Amino acid sequence: MPLTSQLTERLSIFRDQVTLYPVSCERLCNGRSDLEWLDAVLAAGVRIVQLRDKESTDRVLFEKAKQFRLKTTAAGALLIINNRVDIALAVQADGIHLGNSDLPAEEARRLAPDLIIGVSANSMEQAATAAARGASYYNIGPLFPTSTKSGLSSFLGPEAIPAFSACSELPFTVMGGIKFDHLQQLTALGARRIAVVTALTQAPDITAEAKKWLAALR
């Protein structure tokens, strides 16, 4: 399927401007709300955020997503919605991220031709097939032990980055337990877009921490 003009514009920002990729998680934000987290990361100058909320009702998630859209638009940042194609379309988000148990990327692409579609790649096969499935980017992970997902017992490790990235020409993110001290190693292995949850949600000063990461990734 040829790229639409809107998707082309969104992908240009993703490829050229995105380095730090903050992902929300209110239950791991030390009592701060997702909207407080959003204001803090946008104040740091990030170019993308992902709203990830698996606990709220559909109505609450929709209302929250509308606020995320207003604030990211004002800041000139991309908004990605985790999992929910319907919510992404309803609030005119820039994209969605799909896990391996979510709606297949092929169906999401059929429903949402203008959206950036990210897919999780826990294996090289999933990375290699991402483009054919309609994805715009893929995420390599989890790299390290992480508290954002329960029941995980295996982790890819940073050494997976060169092998996975050789499987596809799509841009990719890396995620899973990444701390600031990992950045030099990850960027040396080819990672350019670092997705994080607790590295920012648990920070005493989210804006200052995000600025530190952005400066390091520059």
Phi, psi and omega per residue, in radians:
M1 nan 2.192 3.136
P2 -1.145 2.608 -3.126
L3 -1.252 2.409 3.026
T4 -1.332 2.831 -3.140
S5 -1.112 -0.642 -3.142
Q6 -1.176 -0.736 3.107
L7 -1.152 -0.706 3.108
T8 -1.014 -0.753 3.128
E9 -1.130 -0.754 3.130
R10 -1.134 -0.721 -3.141
L11 -1.181 -0.539 3.088
S12 -1.085 -0.742 3.080
I13 -1.138 -0.787 -3.110
F14 -1.042 -0.838 -3.076
R15 -1.199 -0.709 -2.939
D16 -1.690 -0.396 -2.991
Q17 -2.112 -0.327 -3.069
V18 -1.456 2.209 3.020
T19 -2.177 -1.149 3.051
L20 -1.496 2.293 -3.051
Y21 -2.154 1.539 -3.111
P22 -1.317 2.401 3.122
V23 -2.102 2.276 -3.062
S24 -1.353 2.703 2.980
C25 -2.854 1.670 -3.011
E26 -1.076 -0.635 -3.087
R27 -1.217 -0.260 3.117
L28 -1.953 0.424 -3.035
C29 -1.905 0.382 3.043
N30 0.958 0.768 3.056
G31 1.498 -0.063 3.111
R32 -1.563 2.595 -3.122
S33 -1.411 2.874 3.063
D34 -1.040 -0.624 -3.134
L35 -1.237 -0.610 3.046
E36 -1.140 -0.749 3.075
W37 -1.042 -0.771 -3.114
L38 -1.069 -0.838 3.129
D39 -0.998 -0.675 -3.093
A40 -1.214 -0.761 -3.116
V41 -1.268 -0.618 3.097
L42 -1.158 -0.605 3.108
A43 -1.113 -0.420 3.120
A44 -1.381 -0.318 3.120
G45 1.739 0.369 3.119
V46 -1.159 2.700 -3.075
R47 -1.831 0.003 3.135
I48 -2.727 2.582 2.952
V49 -2.462 2.632 3.033
Q50 -2.050 2.206 3.023
L51 -1.520 1.977 3.131
R52 -2.118 1.914 -3.093
D53 -2.537 1.824 -3.118
K54 -1.791 0.052 -3.076
E55 -1.795 -0.531 -3.023
S56 -1.283 2.752 2.987
T57 -1.196 2.861 3.128
D58 -1.003 -0.732 -3.100
R59 -1.145 -0.772 3.136
V60 -1.135 -0.737 3.117
L61 -1.091 -0.732 3.126
F62 -1.065 -0.818 -3.134
E63 -1.126 -0.687 3.105
K64 -1.149 -0.744 3.138
A65 -1.086 -0.620 3.096
K66 -1.104 -0.715 3.097
Q67 -1.167 -0.695 3.073
F68 -1.051 -0.704 -3.126
R69 -1.150 -0.771 3.130
L70 -1.051 -0.793 -3.069
K71 -1.274 -0.686 3.131
T72 -1.228 -0.628 3.078
T73 -1.082 -0.786 3.137
A74 -1.083 -0.577 -3.112
A75 -1.559 -0.113 -3.104
G76 1.247 0.544 -3.123
A77 -1.936 2.613 3.060
L78 -1.274 2.513 3.051
L79 -2.026 2.128 3.055
I80 -1.943 2.348 3.076
I81 -1.817 2.294 3.112
N82 -1.347 2.182 2.890
N83 1.389 -0.692 -2.876
R84 -1.758 1.695 3.100
V85 -1.103 -0.681 -3.114
D86 -1.097 -0.758 3.127
I87 -1.163 -0.737 3.136
A88 -1.032 -0.774 3.129
L89 -1.206 -0.672 -3.083
A90 -1.127 -0.610 -3.097
V91 -1.775 0.088 -3.132
Q92 1.029 0.824 3.044
A93 -1.198 2.966 3.127
D94 -1.530 -0.337 -3.115
G95 -3.022 3.137 3.097
I96 -2.366 2.725 2.984
H97 -2.120 2.284 -3.056
L98 -2.042 2.270 2.996
G99 -1.456 3.094 -3.048
N100 -1.324 -0.157 3.049
S101 -1.875 0.116 3.138
D102 -1.573 -3.061 3.067
L103 -0.924 2.335 3.115
P104 -1.005 2.490 -3.100
A105 -1.034 -0.593 3.129
E106 -1.038 -0.733 3.135
E107 -1.246 -0.682 3.093
A108 -1.074 -0.711 3.135
R109 -1.137 -0.660 3.109
R110 -1.111 -0.696 -3.120
L111 -1.356 -0.509 -2.977
A112 -2.373 1.267 -3.075
P113 -1.146 -0.358 -3.095
D114 -1.604 -0.114 -3.013
L115 -1.602 2.491 2.843
I116 -1.099 2.297 3.086
I117 -2.123 2.039 3.050
G118 -1.767 2.534 3.091
V119 -2.249 2.578 3.067
S120 -1.388 2.368 3.095
A121 -2.144 1.795 3.088
N122 -1.648 -0.089 3.106
S123 -2.471 2.782 3.134
M124 -1.138 -0.547 3.089
E125 -1.082 -0.729 3.122
Q126 -1.146 -0.622 3.071
A127 -1.178 -0.752 -3.075
A128 -1.157 -0.505 -3.093
T129 -1.706 0.012 -3.034
A130 -1.023 -0.813 -3.097
A131 -1.125 -0.763 -3.130
A132 -1.113 -0.459 3.127
R133 -1.485 -0.003 3.078
G134 1.722 0.115 -3.107
A135 -1.319 2.680 3.057
S136 -1.709 -0.494 3.066
Y137 -2.696 2.901 3.071
Y138 -2.313 2.715 3.128
N139 -1.921 2.228 3.085
I140 -1.601 2.115 3.137
G141 2.935 3.086 -0.025
P142 -1.338 2.441 -3.140
L143 -1.385 -0.740 -3.066
F144 -2.238 2.884 3.049
P145 -0.954 2.416 -3.043
T146 -2.413 2.585 3.137
S147 -1.627 -0.034 -3.071
T148 -1.448 -0.298 3.095
K149 -2.300 2.358 -3.127
S150 -1.650 2.747 3.031
G151 1.445 0.088 3.129
L152 -1.470 2.382 3.131
S153 -2.192 -0.171 -3.139
S154 -2.245 2.502 -3.076
F155 -2.346 2.485 -2.987
L156 -1.256 -0.604 -3.063
G157 1.388 2.720 -3.091
P158 -1.113 -0.424 -3.137
E159 -1.152 -0.219 3.093
A160 -1.286 -0.353 -3.001
I161 -1.031 -0.909 -3.119
P162 -1.070 -0.703 -3.118
A163 -1.167 -0.785 -3.139
F164 -1.153 -0.781 -3.073
S165 -1.163 -0.420 3.091
A166 -1.294 -0.215 -3.089
C167 -1.423 -0.296 -3.006
S168 -2.661 2.603 3.060
E169 -1.552 -0.059 3.112
L170 -1.184 2.657 2.966
P171 -1.142 2.730 -3.118
F172 -2.435 2.746 2.975
T173 -1.974 2.881 3.005
V174 -2.209 2.621 -3.019
M175 -2.759 2.832 2.998
G176 1.938 1.621 3.039
G177 1.229 0.343 -3.059
I178 -1.341 2.272 3.080
K179 -1.988 2.896 -3.080
F180 -1.011 -0.640 -3.116
D181 -1.154 -0.270 3.124
H182 -1.434 -0.269 -2.929
L183 -1.023 -0.789 -3.087
Q184 -1.058 -0.750 3.120
Q185 -1.134 -0.774 -3.078
L186 -1.164 -0.754 3.141
T187 -1.201 -0.576 3.086
A188 -1.128 -0.469 3.129
L189 -1.560 0.020 3.043
G190 1.905 -0.012 3.126
A191 -1.297 2.316 -3.136
R192 -2.121 -0.340 -3.092
R193 -2.223 1.945 -2.993
I194 -1.869 2.005 3.126
A195 -1.638 2.291 -3.078
V196 -2.422 2.609 3.011
V197 -1.993 -1.383 -2.976
T198 -1.199 -0.409 3.097
A199 -0.997 -0.501 3.083
L200 -1.835 -0.748 -3.075
T201 -1.097 -0.510 -3.110
Q202 -1.612 -0.067 -3.099
A203 -1.232 2.405 3.076
P204 -1.028 -0.709 3.102
D205 -2.134 1.697 -3.023
I206 -1.106 -0.740 -3.116
T207 -1.099 -0.816 -3.136
A208 -1.104 -0.689 3.134
E209 -1.161 -0.767 3.127
A210 -1.100 -0.695 3.089
K211 -1.069 -0.677 3.129
K212 -1.103 -0.760 3.110
W213 -1.143 -0.767 3.134
L214 -1.061 -0.730 3.132
A215 -1.121 -0.708 -3.136
A216 -1.172 -0.622 -3.119
L217 -1.422 -0.206 3.129
R218 -1.258 nan nan
